[in-house]
Amino acid sequence: MAIRLKLDRVLLERRMSLTELADRVGVTIANLSILKTGKARAIRFSTLDALCRELNCQPGDLVVFEPGPGDMPDDGEDDSVYGGA
């Protein structure tokens, strides 16, 4: 997947533990761990909102697009918004 979260880096920069963040945002440590390790397949906007609020950051500070082989359309058309499968 080309989208990943940089939660580990932001936590390190803020000198905050996963446990402290979990307490602040009301998300379980297990679910934050899934986000931190890159195993998440989705994130709710309400969770992203809470993370940004507590980490004092913008969504772009947490979410990054890193395309790899097969992640970019090869036909010149962007199907990601309207016609994608």
C-alpha positions in Angstrom: 0.0 0.0 0.0 1.4 3.4 -1.0 -0.2 5.3 1.9 1.4 5.0 5.3 1.3 6.7 8.7 4.4 8.2 10.3 3.0 7.9 13.8 6.2 6.5 15.2 8.3 9.5 14.0 5.8 12.0 15.3 5.6 10.3 18.7 9.4 10.3 18.9 9.6 14.0 18.0 6.9 14.8 20.7 8.6 12.5 23.2 5.3 10.8 23.8 4.6 7.2 24.5 2.0 5.1 22.8 0.3 4.6 26.1 0.1 8.3 26.8 -1.4 9.0 23.3 -3.9 6.2 23.7 -5.1 7.8 27.0 -5.4 11.2 25.4 -7.3 10.1 22.2 -9.4 7.3 23.6 -8.1 4.7 21.2 -6.7 1.4 22.5 -3.0 0.8 22.6 -3.6 -2.2 20.3 -5.2 -0.1 17.6 -2.6 2.6 17.9 0.1 -0.1 17.6 -1.5 -1.2 14.3 -1.4 2.3 13.0 2.2 2.8 14.2 3.5 -0.4 12.7 1.9 0.2 9.3 -0.5 -2.7 9.4 -3.6 -0.6 9.3 -5.7 -0.7 6.1 -7.9 2.3 7.1 -8.2 5.1 9.6 -11.3 7.0 10.6 -11.3 10.8 10.2 -12.4 11.1 13.8 -9.3 9.1 14.8 -7.1 11.2 12.6 -8.7 14.4 14.0 -8.0 13.2 17.6 -4.4 12.3 16.7 -3.7 15.7 15.1 -5.3 17.5 18.1 -3.2 15.7 20.7 0.0 15.7 18.7 -0.5 19.3 17.6 0.1 18.5 14.0 -1.5 18.5 10.6 -2.8 15.3 8.8 0.1 15.6 6.3 2.5 15.3 9.2 1.1 11.8 9.9 0.1 10.5 6.5 2.4 10.1 3.5 2.1 8.7 0.0 5.0 6.6 -1.1 4.2 4.9 -4.3 6.0 1.7 -5.2 5.9 -0.7 -8.1 2.3 -1.2 -9.2 0.9 1.7 -7.2 0.7 4.2 -10.0 -1.8 3.8 -12.9 0.0 2.9 -16.1 -2.6 4.0 -18.6 -2.3 7.7 -18.0 -5.7 7.9 -16.4 -6.3 8.5 -12.7 -9.0 6.1 -11.6 -8.6 6.7 -7.9 -11.6 9.1 -7.6 -14.3 8.3 -10.0 -13.9 5.1 -12.0 -11.6 2.9 -10.0 -12.4 -0.6 -9.1 
